[in-house]
Amino acid sequence: MTKLYACLGSGNCFKPWLAMHQLGQPFELILIDVLKGEQKSRAYLEINPLGVVPYLETAEGRGIGESNAMLWYLAENTHLMPADRAERAEALQWMFFEQSKLEPFISPARFFSTIRPDQRDARAADIARWQTSAEPGLFRLDAHLQNRRFMLTSGYSIADIAVFGYVHVLEEAGFKMADFPAIKRWASAVTQTDGFRPLASLGSPASKAA
Ligand SMILES: N[C@@H](CCC(=O)N[C@@H](CS)C(=O)NCC(=O)O)C(=O)O
């Protein structure tokens, strides 16, 4: 059976978890507590030497790191992968955009604002810098989503799941969703797609397997 190693609350872990739910792909969820450092334990490093989550182990025992690479693997030959060659490249374009212009800034700003609020004051200058760094990407995304329902013309795909992972929780990183009306409309449309489950339900007993 496919195994997903993941932690609670993570937008990156949420991506393959949501994709497998939406594809009806059975999987075993193995929770790793990163706040306790379990991702650096000897046992976990034997599974994923990079010591991070998410990590996907295929039914055949192959390991895949990087949330967006997992989406690519899971989506092959499914409705979440665009049929058109140029649109597949466009999906990749937005997945790289997410990992270079959004996630590296929204994720730590959210972590030290919401997940570890005890460190918010000590990291205030870093949070402000991450917020400033995320702004151009968020405005670019908002412009892209004007007059569109989903990231790609052909419809809902792994590009949406990749971008949604952290963008839908941008308020937890100190942004206001009202400042990004097209993102707000799109995020709402994503929650209406078949089989959608919210990030908050990752790890709840009912979601342990699709
Ligand atoms: N680019 C990677 C990011 C992986 C990553 O940094 N994961 C975080 C949780 S979201 C983690 O494991 N942090 C703990 C650590 O770095 O020790 C992905 O998309 O999968």
The ligand as a Tripos MOL2 file, in Angstrom:
@<TRIPOS>MOLECULE
LIG
   20    19     1     0     0
SMALL
NO_CHARGES

@<TRIPOS>ATOM
      1 N1         10.0050   21.6010   -0.6590 N.3       1 LIG1
      2 C1          9.6420   20.5270    0.2390 C.3       1 LIG1
      3 C2          9.6160   21.0930    1.6500 C.3       1 LIG1
      4 C3          9.7940   20.0160    2.7250 C.3       1 LIG1
      5 C4          9.8360   20.6470    4.1150 C.2       1 LIG1
      6 O1         10.6370   21.5520    4.3680 O.2       1 LIG1
      7 N2          8.9810   20.1480    5.0080 N.am      1 LIG1
      8 C5          8.8710   20.6930    6.3340 C.3       1 LIG1
      9 C6          7.4350   20.5670    6.8060 C.3       1 LIG1
     10 S1          6.3570   21.4710    5.7190 S.3       1 LIG1
     11 C7          9.7490   19.9050    7.2940 C.2       1 LIG1
     12 O2          9.8200   18.6990    7.2210 O.2       1 LIG1
     13 N3         10.3890   20.6280    8.2170 N.am      1 LIG1
     14 C8         11.1680   20.0410    9.2530 C.3       1 LIG1
     15 C9         12.6380   20.1720    9.0430 C.2       1 LIG1
     16 O3         13.0670   20.8230    8.0570 O.co2     1 LIG1
     17 O4         13.3910   19.6230    9.8600 O.co2     1 LIG1
     18 C10         8.2880   19.9600   -0.1870 C.2       1 LIG1
     19 O5          7.5470   20.6170   -0.9320 O.co2     1 LIG1
     20 O6          7.9880   18.7990    0.1510 O.co2     1 LIG1
@<TRIPOS>BOND
     1     1     2 1
     2     2     3 1
     3     2    18 1
     4     3     4 1
     5     4     5 1
     6     5     6 2
     7     5     7 1
     8     7     8 1
     9     8     9 1
    10     8    11 1
    11     9    10 1
    12    11    12 2
    13    11    13 1
    14    13    14 1
    15    14    15 1
    16    15    16 2
    17    15    17 1
    18    18    19 2
    19    18    20 1
@<TRIPOS>SUBSTRUCTURE
     1 LIG1         1 GROUP 0 **** ****
